[in-house]
């Protein structure tokens, strides 16, 4: 089994950290736009609209625009429908919850991915990963504190639904990725999501001051750059290597929450977040161990 050179791994890690910074900044801008009167539909539309020229430019500079041809249009439509639903819940969680708590609930993605992998893909899931799943949900209970009412439980439910749909998207991408490049998939998601979002947005058009328009455009540009950096990080380093960088989002969410909105994570979040993070990292590690074992067995098979 070969490993990428160290310099490529460092590039992958750096890109992943940059991507998480961008996506965390996007989350802060979404919340800021809402405080300035922008609606959820507006933020979602502008997120996709301003990302399109970035994606097109990235493809043109790389594999070329001819690479966007696809023979699996229906699969891209399904991915778009699921992706937009996930985006709705993700943006909704940012608006309903403090940034740090919304970000922490996103860390349950590996937990949901494990459950869906076992139920949908019939992947073999041992007791170690099931124990990590249960531990992760214990961390969610610590953060949400459903008996205390320190933030709305429907906000926590929206945050968990966001993580669930991100996990579903990851499964769809694994299937689509067998025949389609990452650039092709990102392009079709961006383009296909604009008509339904534009239709909803048309009924919510409203005037804004220049700063609010700048925030809305910033959501799309920063989010698009973050998405491209996220994709690019996997060119240089394995998934299991770069995924731990995703947890740096809690640092940025805490910082933005404090600087922009005067909100700090609750003590429960400081306790529960490490539990969720530890369970996610353990799941990623077990997946890597399983992959290495399967690869070794395949290499020994005549």
ZIMO-V502316 format. One record per pair of residues at least 4 apart in sequence whose C-alpha atoms are under 8 Angstrom apart, sorted by sequence separation. I is the first residue (numbers start at 1). J is the second residue. D is the distance in whole Angstrom. If there is no record, write none. Layout:
# ZIMO-V502316
I:J:D  I:J:D
This chain:
# ZIMO-V502316
4:8:6  5:9:7  6:10:6  7:11:6  8:12:6  9:13:6  10:14:6  11:15:6  12:16:6  13:17:6  14:18:6  15:19:6  16:20:6  17:21:6  18:22:6  19:23:6  20:24:6  21:25:6  22:26:6  23:27:6  24:28:6  25:29:6  26:30:6  27:31:6  28:32:6  29:33:6  30:34:6  31:35:6  32:36:6  33:37:7  34:38:5  38:42:6  39:43:6  40:44:6  41:45:6  42:46:6  43:47:6  44:48:7  45:49:6  46:50:6  47:51:6  48:52:7  50:54:7  51:55:6  52:56:6  53:57:6  54:58:6  55:59:6  56:60:6  57:61:6  58:62:6  59:63:6  60:64:4  63:67:6  72:76:7  73:77:6  74:78:6  75:79:6  76:80:6  77:81:6  78:82:6  79:83:6  80:84:6  81:85:6  82:86:6  83:87:6  84:88:6  85:89:6  86:90:6  87:91:6  88:92:6  89:93:6  90:94:6  91:95:6  92:96:6  93:97:6  94:98:7  97:101:6  98:102:6  99:103:6  100:104:6  101:105:6  102:106:7  103:107:7  104:108:8  108:112:6  109:113:6  110:114:6  111:115:7  112:116:6  113:117:6  114:118:6  115:119:6  116:120:5  117:121:5  118:122:5  119:123:8  125:129:6  126:130:6  127:131:6  128:132:6  129:133:6  130:134:6  131:135:6  132:136:6  133:137:6  134:138:6  135:139:6  136:140:6  137:141:6  138:142:6  139:143:6  140:144:6  141:145:6  145:149:7  149:153:7  151:155:8  152:156:7  153:157:6  154:158:6  155:159:6  156:160:6  157:161:6  158:162:6  159:163:7  160:164:6  161:165:6  162:166:6  163:167:6  164:168:6  165:169:6  166:170:6  167:171:6  168:172:6  169:173:6  170:174:6  171:175:7  172:176:6  173:177:6  174:178:7  176:180:6  177:181:6  180:184:6  181:185:6  182:186:6  183:187:6  184:188:6  185:189:6  186:190:6  187:191:6  188:192:6  189:193:6  190:194:7  191:195:8  193:197:6  194:198:6  195:199:6  196:200:7  197:201:6  198:202:6  199:203:7  200:204:7  201:205:6  208:212:6  209:213:7  210:214:6  211:215:6  212:216:6  213:217:6  214:218:6  215:219:6  216:220:7  217:221:6  218:222:6  219:223:6  220:224:6  221:225:6  222:226:6  223:227:6  224:228:6  225:229:6  226:230:6  227:231:6  228:232:6  229:233:6  230:234:7  231:235:7  232:236:7  233:237:6  234:238:6  237:241:6  238:242:7  239:243:6  240:244:7  242:246:8  243:247:8  247:251:8  248:252:7  249:253:6  250:254:6  251:255:6  252:256:6  253:257:6  254:258:6  255:259:6  256:260:6  257:261:5  258:262:4  265:269:6  266:270:7  267:271:7  268:272:6  269:273:6  270:274:7  271:275:7  272:276:6  273:277:6  274:278:6  275:279:6  276:280:6  277:281:6  278:282:6  279:283:6  280:284:6  281:285:6  282:286:6  283:287:6  284:288:6  285:289:6  286:290:6  287:291:6  288:292:6  289:293:6  290:294:6  291:295:6  292:296:6  293:297:6  294:298:6  295:299:6  296:300:6  297:301:6  4:9:6  33:38:5  34:39:6  38:43:7  59:64:5  60:65:5  94:99:6  97:102:6  116:121:7  117:122:6  118:123:5  125:130:7  141:146:7  145:150:7  177:182:7  180:185:7  208:213:6  218:223:8  234:239:6  237:242:7  256:261:7  257:262:6  258:263:5  265:270:7  33:39:8  34:40:8  59:65:6  117:123:5  118:124:6  144:150:8  257:263:5  258:264:6  118:125:6  144:151:8  146:153:7  257:264:6  59:67:8  94:102:6  234:242:8  56:65:8  93:102:6  94:103:8  144:153:7  176:185:8  233:242:7  254:263:8  33:43:8  254:264:6  114:125:8  254:265:7  144:156:7  30:43:7  114:129:8  114:133:8  111:132:8  111:133:5  111:136:7  108:136:7  108:137:8  247:277:7  105:140:7  244:281:7  243:284:8  101:143:7  44:87:8  44:88:8  240:284:6  240:285:7  44:91:8  40:88:8  240:288:6  182:231:7  40:91:7  105:156:8  112:163:7  113:164:8  116:167:8  40:92:7  108:160:7  112:164:6  116:168:7  106:159:7  97:151:7  102:156:8  105:159:6  106:160:7  109:163:5  113:167:5  117:171:8  97:152:8  105:160:6  108:163:6  109:164:6  112:167:6  113:168:7  96:152:8  106:162:7  107:163:8  102:159:6  106:163:5  109:166:7  110:167:7  113:170:8  97:155:6  105:163:7  109:167:6  113:171:8  96:155:5  97:156:8  30:91:7  34:95:7  93:155:6  31:94:6  92:155:8  93:156:7  27:91:8  30:94:7  31:95:6  30:95:8  93:158:6  92:158:7  93:159:5  27:94:7  92:159:8  90:158:7  89:158:6  90:159:6  93:162:8  89:159:7  28:99:7  27:99:8  89:161:6  90:162:5  89:162:5  90:163:8  88:162:8  86:161:8  87:162:7  86:162:5  86:163:8  86:164:8  86:165:5  85:165:7  86:166:6  83:165:7  82:165:7  83:166:7  82:168:8  83:169:6  82:169:7  79:169:7  79:172:7  79:173:8  75:176:7  83:189:8  80:188:8  76:185:7  80:189:5  84:193:7  70:180:7  79:189:7  76:188:6  77:189:8  80:192:7  81:193:8  76:189:7  80:193:6  70:184:8  68:183:8  69:184:8  77:192:7  68:184:5  67:184:7  68:187:7  68:188:8  145:268:8  59:183:6  144:268:8  143:268:5  144:269:8  142:268:6  143:269:5  142:269:7  55:183:8  143:271:7  142:271:7  143:272:5  142:272:5  143:273:7  55:186:7  56:187:7  141:272:8  55:187:6  139:271:8  140:272:6  139:272:4  140:273:8  138:272:8  139:273:7  52:187:7  139:274:8  139:275:5  140:276:7  138:275:8  139:276:5  52:190:6  138:276:8  51:190:7  52:191:7  136:275:6  137:276:7  107:247:7  135:275:7  136:276:5  49:190:8  135:276:7  136:277:8  48:190:6  136:278:8  48:191:8  136:279:5  135:279:6  136:280:7  48:193:7  49:194:7  48:194:7  103:249:7  104:250:7  133:279:7  103:250:6  132:279:5  132:280:7  45:194:7  100:250:6  103:253:7  132:282:7  132:283:7  45:197:5  44:197:7  45:198:6  100:253:5  129:282:8  99:253:5  100:254:5  129:283:6  99:254:7  41:197:7  45:201:7  99:256:8  100:257:7  129:286:7  99:257:6  128:286:8  41:200:7  42:201:6  98:257:7  41:201:6  42:204:8  41:204:8  100:264:8  101:265:7  39:204:8  98:263:7  100:265:6  104:269:8  50:217:7  54:221:8  98:265:8  101:269:7  108:276:7  111:279:8  47:216:7  51:220:5  55:224:7  100:269:8  104:273:6  107:276:7  111:280:6  114:283:8  46:216:6  47:217:7  50:220:5  51:221:6  54:224:7  107:277:6  110:280:5  37:208:8  46:217:6  49:220:7  50:221:6  54:225:7  109:280:8  47:219:5  48:220:6  51:223:7  52:224:8  104:276:8  108:280:7  111:283:8  43:216:6  46:219:7  47:220:4  51:224:4  55:228:7  107:280:7  110:283:7  38:212:8  42:216:8  46:220:5  47:221:7  50:224:7  51:225:8  110:284:7  36:212:7  43:219:7  47:223:7  48:224:8  47:224:8  33:212:6  33:215:6  32:215:8  33:216:7  29:215:6  30:216:8  29:216:8  29:218:7  30:219:7  29:219:6  26:218:8  26:219:5  26:220:8  26:222:6  25:222:7  26:223:6  23:222:7  22:222:6  23:223:6  22:223:6  22:225:7  23:226:6  22:226:5  23:227:8  21:226:8  19:225:7  20:226:7  19:226:4  18:226:7  19:227:7  19:228:8  19:229:5  20:230:8  18:229:7  19:230:5  16:229:7  15:229:6  16:230:6  15:230:7  15:232:7  16:233:5  15:233:5  14:233:8  12:232:7  13:233:7  12:233:4  11:233:7  12:234:6  12:235:7  12:236:5  13:237:7  11:236:6  12:237:5  20:245:8  24:249:6  28:253:8  11:237:8  16:242:6  20:246:6  9:236:6  10:237:8  16:243:8  25:252:8  8:236:5  9:237:5  13:241:8  17:245:6  20:248:7  21:249:7  24:252:6  28:256:6  32:260:8  8:237:7  13:242:6  16:245:6  17:246:7  20:249:6  24:253:6  28:257:8  12:242:7  16:246:7  17:248:7  21:252:7  25:256:8  4:236:7  13:245:7  4:237:7  1:295:8  1:296:8
